[in-house]
Amino acid sequence: MTQIGPEMVPVNADVFNLFIAGALGMLLGLEREWSNKAAGIRTFTLTSLVGVAAATLGEAVLLALGGLLVLGQGLLLGARGLVYDARGEDTNDDYGLALTTSTSLLVAYVVGILVGMEFVLVGVVIAITSSFLLVLRRELHQFAHRLSHSEVRGAAEFAIIAFVVYPLLPTGTFGPWNAIDPQLIWTLVIAVSGIGFANYAIMQRYGGRGMLITGFFGGLVNSTAVIGEIANRAKANGGILTLAVATVLVADAAMAVRNLVIVIAFVPQSALSVGLPLGLIAVGGVGLTVYERNWGGDIELDLESPFSSRNALTFGALFLTVLVATAAAQEMFGTAGFLVTSFFSGLLSSGTTTATAVSLTSTGQITPATAAQGVLAGTLASIMVKIWLAAGINRNLLVPVTIRSALLSALGLAGVLVVQFV
């Protein structure tokens, strides 16, 4: 039997690239053809083939001529759309869609050039992504039209801090006790902001349909907001007191899950030490909620914009302050100083405490085991401070929230004992 392999049937690389470019052009033109646009499969395929041929030959003149050809096609499509629009005629290829088609032709041409220049993977990714955007055109338009101005602004600001500010920050550690790592600090700011951003979107989609969804996802965004909102509602309507207590428990469970995710992502060495205590707090919060058995009613949380640069900078400044103070306490008083500082900072924000512990571990200031203890101290402090927050708004919540918060704290401490002695 004759073995057939690449060595038996050689294929010229340039010819192979022609086939790839043609296939990608067909992929881009498929949706345009299906939508009955002026340019379809044949036009897009030929455009990609022109691009790959020009790039393979390496002639600047051919590349320029190909670019002019695509530009001319775009102008013709745009002019055609303007004419139909001016006449008020019903057409599937109006001015806006003509712009999309002409831009897609340019993408097909560039994809052909990339393949011809041996950037095959880049060309494939661009072609597939562009085709995906074309197919989801209607869904993307509907999604964009549903967004509010604050949500669009929040998305833009989040993109700036994630993709513009971060690369500009210096690397390495400096400052007091070498505790400051700018890129690590900003990464944690992005991570916490991203969690809030994602869960704000989930809240917008599913919020208000039930206490569990609202309380849990609201707790991931801002557990303090959950406590304040539900306490006010329970004050105005005494019939939802049990529901209010259950929501506090779910918010605490969500907070524990968020802190655990941050630790696992940035300090996986502490996962075992912190996993059981935080896991018990999360399971305990959900379990006590299930035990209450009163899930009736809906809660609408008045959450603000999904992201704002002011909130991110405020968190970053608070984080930096707590970080330096905690590093100083660790340097002067050892582990005890770190734990005390973590507890008091947890009264303000357990997220800040968790981020501080992660940062100090990454810079070698503390061990992963000590970081786990600090995270737990901050989490327990955050659970206990919610007693004061809830009771300050509605005194009827003092006893039930105190009892259940004490149970959650006891579960967390039991987890610590198990980790240390088993």
N, C-alpha and C positions, 0 to 999 in steps of 0.2 A: 504494500500500500504506500502510495507516495504521500509524504507528509507535506502539507501546505502550510507555510508560515510566512512571516514577513520577509525572511531571507530568500524565499522561493518566489514571492510575488512582490517585488519592490514597488513602493508607491512614492512618487515624487512629493516632497513636502509642499511645494507650491501648489500642486494639483489638489492635494489634500486640503489645503487652506481654502482653495476655491470652493470645494464642496461645503466646508464648514460655514464660510461666509454666505453662500447661497441658502443654506438651511436656516441660518439666523435671519436673513432677510425675509424668507418665507414666513418664519415665525412672527416677525414684526408686522408683515402685511396681512396675516391671517385675520386679525381682528378688524382691520380696515376693510378688508374684502367682505367679511361677514356683516359689517355695518353699512355696506353699500356706499363707501366713500369713493371719491374720484380716483384715488391711487390705491391699488390693491396688491395682491400677492405678486403679480408679475413686475409691477413698478418697483416694489420694495426689494425683490430679489435682484433685479437688474442693478439697482442702486448699490446694493452691497457688493455685487460682483465688480462694478466699476471701481469701488473703493479698494477692494483687495487686489485688483489688477494694477491699479496705479501705485499702491504701496509696494507690491512685489517688484515692479519694474524700477521703482525708486526714482521716477522722473518727476521733478517738481512741477513741470508744465502740466503733466497729466493730472497730478493731484489738484492743481489750481483749476484746471478745466472741469474736473469732476465736481469740485466745490461750487463752481459757477453754475454747473448744470443743476445741482440740487437747489441752489439759491434761486435760479430761474423757475424751477418747479414750484418752490414755495411762494414766489411772487405771483405766479399764475393762479395757484389755488387761493391765495389771499384775495386777489383781484376778483376772482369768480365769486367768492363768498361775499365780498362787498357789493357786487352788482346784484346778487340775489337778495341781499339784505335791504338794499336801497329800493328794490322793486316790491319788497314785501312778499315775495313768493315763498311758498312752503318748500323747503329743501332740506335734505338730510345733511348737507355739507355747507352750513352757514359759516359766517366769518370765524366764529370761535372754533368750530370743528376743523375748519380749513387750517387754522394756525396749528392745531394739534397734529394734523396730517403732515403738514410741511415740516414741522419740528421732528416728527417721527422719521421722515425721509432723511433728514440730516443725521439722526441717530443711526439709521441703517448704513449710511455712507461712512460714518466714523467707525462703526463696528467692522465694516469691511477693511478699512485702513488698519485697525488694530490687529485683526487677524493676519493681514498681509505682513505686518511688522512683527509677527510672532508673539503678540500679546493676546493669545487666544483666550485664556481664562478671563482676562478683563473684558474682552469683547463678548464672551458668552454671558457673563454676569450682567453687563449693561443691557444686552438684548433681552434676557429673561426678565429683568426688573422692569424694563420699558414695556414689554408685552403685558406684564402683570398690571401695570398702571393703566394701560389702555383698556384691558378687560374690565377693570374695576372702576372705570370712569364714572358711571352713574352713582355707585355706592360712595365713592370719594367725594363727589359733589354734595350728596345728601349729608354726609358726615360733616363737611366743612360748613354747610349752611346752618347746621344745628349748633355750632359752636358760638359761644358768646365772645364779646370783645375781650373780657378778662381772661378767658381760657386761651384764646389765640395769643394774647400778650404773654401769658404765663408760659406757654409752650416755647415762644421765641426766647424769653429770658432764660429758661432752663437750657435751651440749646446753646446759648452764649456761655453760661457758666460751665457747661459740660465739654464743649468742643472748642471754645475760643480761649477762655481764661486758663483752663487747666494746662495746656501745652506751654503757656508763657511763664508758669511758676518755676522757680529754681528747684533743683534736685538736691538731695542730701539733707542732713540735719544741722541745725545751728541754734543760737539763742541760749537762754538759761538752761543749764544742765543738758544741753543738746537734745532737748525734748521736742523741738519744733521741726517737723518735716512738712513743708508747705504743700507738696503734691499729695502726700498721704492725707493731710487735713482736708484738702479740697476734695479728694476722692470720697471721703466720708460725708462731706457736705452734699456731694452729688448723690451718694447712695441713699442718704436719709431723705433728701428732696425727691429722689426718684421713687422711693417707696410711697411717699405722700402723693406724688403726682399720679402714679398708677392706681392707687386706691381711691383717689378722688374720682377718677374716671369710672371705677367700678361703682362707687357710691352714686354717681350721677345716673348710672344705668340701672342699678338694682335698689338704691336707697329708698327708704320709705315703704318697702313691701313687707317688712317684718322686723321685729326687734333683733333677731340674731344677726341678720345681714347688716343692718344699720349699726348695731353696737360693735360687731367685730371689725368691719371695714372702717368704721369711724374711729375705732381704737387704734388701728394701724396708721391712720392719718394723724389723729391727735386725740389721745385718750382724755385729755383735759376738756376738750370741746364736747365730748360725749357726756362727761360728768356734769358740766355746766348746763347743757341743753336738757338732759333728762331730769335733772334736779329741779329746774325751773318748771318743766311740764308737770312733774309730780306735785309741785307746790300749788299749781293752778288746778290740778285734777287729782284728788286724793285716791281715786279709784285705780290709778296705775302705779301705786307705790311698789307693789311686788315686781311689776314690770321694770320699774326704775332700778331696783336693786339688781335684778337679773342683768340689766344692760351694763351696770357698773362692772359686774363680774366678767361679762364677755369682753368689755374693753380692757380689763386687766389681763385677760388671757391673750388678747391680740397684742398687747404691749410686750408680753413675755415672748411670744412668737417672733415679733419684730427684732427684739434684742438678740434672740438666739440666732436668727438668720444672719444678722450683722457679724456676730462672733464667728460663726461657722465660715462665713465668706472671707473674713480677713485674718482670723487667728484660729485655724482649724485645730491647732494643738490643744486649744481650750475646749473643744467641742464636747469631750467626754466629761470634763469637770463641770461645765455649765449646762450641759444638755439635760441631765436628769432633773436638777432643781427647777429650771425654767420650764421643762416639759411638764413636771408635776403641777406647777402653777397654772400653765395653760389648760391642761386636762382638768384640773380642779375647778377652774373658772367655768369651763363649759359644763362640767358635771353638775356643779351646783345650780347652774342655770337650768339644766334639764330637770333637776330635782324640783325647782320652783314650779314648773309645769304651767305657768301662766304666760303665754306668749302672745296673747291677744293685743290688738292695736298696732298702729304704725307710728313710727317716730321719724320726723323730718329734721335732720341736723342742718343747722344754718352754717355750713362750712364756707369759707372764703374761697378765693381763687385757688386753683390747684397748685400754683407756684408763684412766688414773687421774689424778686432779687432782694428786697428788704428783709424778708423772712430768712432767706438763705444767708445773708450777711450777718443778721442778728444771731442765727444759730452758730455761724462760723466764729463770731466774736466771743459768744458765750463759751463755745467749745475751747477756743484758744485760751481764754481766761482760766477756765477750769483745768485745762491741760497743764498750764504753767504752775497753778496753785497745787495741783495734785503731784506734779513732779517735785516741787519744793518740799511738800509734806513727805513724800517718799524718801527724798534725799536726807531730810533732817530727822525724821521720826521712823523711818523704815516702813514696813508693811502696815503697821497700825495707823500711821499717818495717812497712807494711801486709802485705806478702807474707810477711815472717818471722813475724809474729804469726798470720797465716792458716795457715801451715804447722804451727806448734806447736799451735794450737787444733784443727787437723785431726787431730792425734794423739789428741785426746779424742773429737771428733765432727765428721765432715765436714758433717753437716747443720747444725750450729751455725755452722760457717765459711761455708757457703753463705747461710744466713739473715743473717749479719752483713754479708756483701758486698752482698746485696740491700738491706738497710736503709741502709747507708752511701751506696749509689748513689741511693736514693730521697730522701735528705736532702741530696744534693749534695756529700757529703764526698769522694767518689771518682768517677771516670769509669766508664762501662760497661766500657771496655776493661780498666781496673785491676781492676774487680770480677771479670771473667772470669779474670784471672790469679790472683786470690785464691782463687776457687772451685777452680781447677785445683791450686793449691798444697795446699789442704786435702784434696782428693780423693787426690792422690798420697801425702800423709802418711798418710791413712787406709789406703791400700793397703799401705804399707810397715810400718805398725804391726801389721798382721795377721800379719806374719812372726813378730814377737816373741810375739804372743798364741798363735798356733798352736804354735810351738816350745816355749813355756813349758809347755804342757800335754802335748805329745807331741813328743819330740825327733826322731822319724822324719820329721816333717813339715817340718823346717827347710830341707833342701836343695830338695825339690820345690816348696815354697811360695815360697822365695826366688827360684828361677829364674823361675817363672811370674809372680810379682809384679813382678820386674824387667822382664819382657817387657811387661806391661801398662803399667808406668810409662814404658817407652821408647815405646810407642805413643802415650801421652798427650803426651809431649814432642815427638814427631814431628808430632803434630797442631798443637801450638803453633807450631812452626817453619814449617809449611805456611801457617798463618793469617797469620803475620807477614811472610813473604817472598814469598808468591805473590799 
